[in-house]
């Protein structure tokens, strides 16, 4: 694994840690119907934290493990900022990690 891949893997672990600390990590798998969404961020079937847990993180880990080409552009931090803006949660550390992923992947 190269330095970029290691930095991304570290950020992915930090995203999971932040979701757990915010008590947004779910212990049960989401339904197959929710996973089948074709909408951006699966906005029609799941919350943003669910999308991170059940779609984004597994997909990114898979890409890293299989050494597949990584996306050349990423912009998930603005979605996180919008989602958390109306909630009374200390989400700044999570948003910072998502900004880091955006920076690492956007070239």
MOVEN-V608944 format. One record per backbone hydrogen bond with DSSP energy under -0.5 kcal/mol. NH is the residue of the N-H (numbers start at 0). CO is the residue of the C=O. If there is no record, write none. Layout:
<<NH:CO> <NH:CO>>
//
This chain:
<<5:1> <6:2> <7:3> <8:4> <9:5> <10:6> <11:7> <12:8> <13:9> <14:10> <15:11> <16:12> <17:13> <18:14> <19:15> <20:16> <21:17> <22:19> <23:18> <24:18> <34:30> <35:31> <36:33> <41:38> <42:39> <44:41> <45:41> <50:46> <51:47> <52:48> <53:49> <54:50> <55:50> <56:51> <58:54> <59:55> <60:56> <61:57> <62:58> <63:59> <64:60> <65:61> <66:63> <67:62> <79:75> <80:76> <81:77> <82:78> <83:79> <84:80> <85:82> <86:83> <88:86> <90:88> <94:90> <95:91> <96:92> <97:93> <98:94> <99:95> <100:96> <101:97> <102:98> <103:99> <104:100> <105:101> <106:71> <106:104>>
//
